Amino acid sequence: SRGLGDVYKRQDEKHKDEITLDQVTITDFEGTLGIGNYRYGVVFAHVTKDFGQFVSLRTLGIKELDRVYQEFERTIKQGEDHVAKLVVYCDSHRTLIALCDLHSLPRRHPPPGASNKCPVIERKINHMLGGIRAYLAARLPMCFWPFAGECFSMNDNLRTRTNDDGVSWIPYTDAVGEEFSGLQYVTGQLVFYKPAPTIMAVPKAGDRLRPGLFMKYYVSGGKWNGQYVVAD
């Protein structure tokens, strides 16, 4: 338990190697799956950097979760000058425990009977769900939630944070080690894009751009690879 003077600060040096994660089921009352047959979402968050990522999952199997975890871990470690083992805060879901055991990661679980089990990741998940709802307000069907979740988490990482000491940082830059060089969009936004020649041929004398709907950034572990996903 914490004393009255013990205030939680995510920028504390003791949290620099801590991450937290949790999964959430995302379907409507009719059980509609997200495009790509996605049923679940998992949210990773680095405590100190406040760098989070929403990833869509078809199952809660260890193989699928392990793949997306390794991508996230590679991103947050590439800008670090130390190789300390990460500490994972999560609930006792068997898949999350199996993931920690697979990588020999120290894990911390909430005490039995706690009403607010993992507050950092629970707030992050609620924040992501709010972003998904806001993006789908563009009248996109519910099945577009995988795109909305991944797009919102990327844009959220580009939002400047300021702590109680007045220090500001951008989670994406802090985690990746470089500034974001692209343009920002939201899921469902009208854009004009240049089709890939392997997908669609454009007239030689015609407009090189076509109208489309922005879906999401193409990322790996939360790091942008310079490409976008657009629906014609």
N, C-alpha and C positions, 0 to 999 in steps of 0.2 A: 504494500500500500504506500501511497505517497503522503508526505506531510503537507501541511497547509502552504508551506513556502516553496514546495517543490513543483515548479511550473514546467509543463512539458514544452520543449522547444525542438522542433524538427531539425533546426540547424545545429543542434548540439553535436560536438565532435563524436560523441559516443554512438550516434545514429548513422555515421557516414557509410557503414557497410550493411545497413539494414534495408531489406525490401519486404513488401507485404503483397499478398495476392489472395484472390477469392474468385469463385465462379458464380454465375447467375443464370437461371433459365429464362429465356426471352421468347415467349410465344404468346399469341393472343388467346382468347377463351375458346377459340375453335381449333387451337393447336397448329396454326399456320406456321410453317417453317420459313426462315429467312432464305433469300435467294442463295442457291448453292447447298440447300438442305441443312442449313445451320440451325441449331436449336439452343445452343448455349453461348455465353460470352464469358471470357475470363479477363480480369483486370489486374495488371501488374503495376506496382508503384514503388519507386525508390523514395524512401522516407525523407532524406535530407534534400535531395534535388527537387522533390515534388514532381518528378518525371513519371508520367503514367502512360500505359498503353492498354487499349481495349482490343481484344482479338476474338474473332468469331470461331466457335468450335462446333463440329458436327456431333461429337461424342465427348464424354468425360474420361475417355481412355488415356492411359499413361503415355502412349506413343505420341498421340496428337498434342497433348499438353507439354510433353518434354521438348518437342520440336520448337514450339513457340517460346518456351522458356529459354532455351539456349540462344535463340535470336535476341531476346530481350537482354539476357546476361552479357552477350557479346557487345551490345551497344553501350551499356552503362559502364563496362570495364575498359573500353578502348581508349578513353581519355584519362584513365587513372594511372598514377605512377606507383601504385601499390597493388599487390595481388592477394590481399586478405580475403578469406573465405566469407561469402555473404551469409547473413543471418536472416532467416525467413520467419515472419510473423504471419500465421494463418490459423484457421480453425482446424478441427480434427477430421475433416473430410478425407476419406481413405485415399483418393487420388492425389491430394495435396501432400499427404504424408508419404505416399509412394514416390512422388517427385523429389522430395527432400532426401529420402533414403537413397534414391538412385544416384544423386550427386553428393551424398554425404554432407548435406547442408545442415548446420545447426538450426533447429526450429524452436519457436516459442509459441505456445498455445495460451489462449485466455483461461483464467481460472474457472472451474466448474461453477455453473449457476450465474455467471456474470451476465447482466442484461445487455451491456454494450461490449460485445466480445472483442472485435478488432476495429476500433473507431476510425483509424486512419483509412483503411481500405473500404470500410462501410461508407464513409463519407465520399470517397472517390467513386465508388460504384453508383451511389445516388446521384452524384454530379454527372457521371457519364449517362445515366438513364435520362436525366433532365435534358442533356444535350441531344440525345437521340429523339426525344419527344419534340424538341424545338426544331430539329432539322426535318423531321417528318411532317411538320406543320405546313410544309410547302405542298401538301396534298399528295405526297408520295404514299403508296400503299405500305402497310405494316411490314410486308416481306422485304423491304429495303433497309431494315434496321442494321444488317451487318455493315453496309456501306456507311450509314449515318454514324454508327458507333466508332468505326475506325477513323473516319474523317474528323469527327469532333475531338477525339483524343489527340490527334495530331495538332489541330488548331489550338486546343487547350494548352499543349506544351509550348506553343509559341506566344502565350500570353505572359506578360511580365508580372513577376511576383515581388512583393516587398515585405520584409519581415518587420518585427517590432522595433528593431534597431535602425530602420531606415535603409537597409541594404537591399538592393534590387537585383534580380537575376531573371534570366529566361531559361526555364527548365530544359528546353531542347538544346540550346547552346551549351548549357552547363553539362549535360549528359553526353552529347555527341562530340563536343569539342570543336564545333565549327558552327558558323551562323547559317541559318536557313536562307537559301539563295533563290527560292521560287516565289510564286504568287499564291496568295491565300484565297481559297474558295470554300463554299459549303455544299453539302450534298443537295442536289436538285437545282443548283444554280445554272442558268443559261450561260453557256460558253461557246466560243468558236474555236475549233481545233483542227489540226492537220492530220488527216487519216494516215495510218501506217500503210505503205504501199502493198504490204502482204495481206491486208484486210480489204482495202477498197481502193480502186483506181479513180482518179479525178480527171476531168477533161483537160487536155493540154492547154486550151485557151480559156478554160473556165476558172472560177474562184478556187483557190487552193484550200480554203477553209470551209468547214461545214458546221452547222449548228448542232449542239449536243447538250446533254445534261451532265454536269460534273458529278461523279460518284464518290471518289476518294483519292487520297494520295497513295502512291505505290511505295510501301515501306517494308523494311525488314527489321524487326526488333524495335520499331518506333523511329528508325532513321530513314529519311526520304532518299530514294535512289535516283531522283531527277525525273521521274515520270508520273503521269496522272492516269487515272482510270475514268473514261468518259463514255457515256451511252449515246449513240447516234440518235 
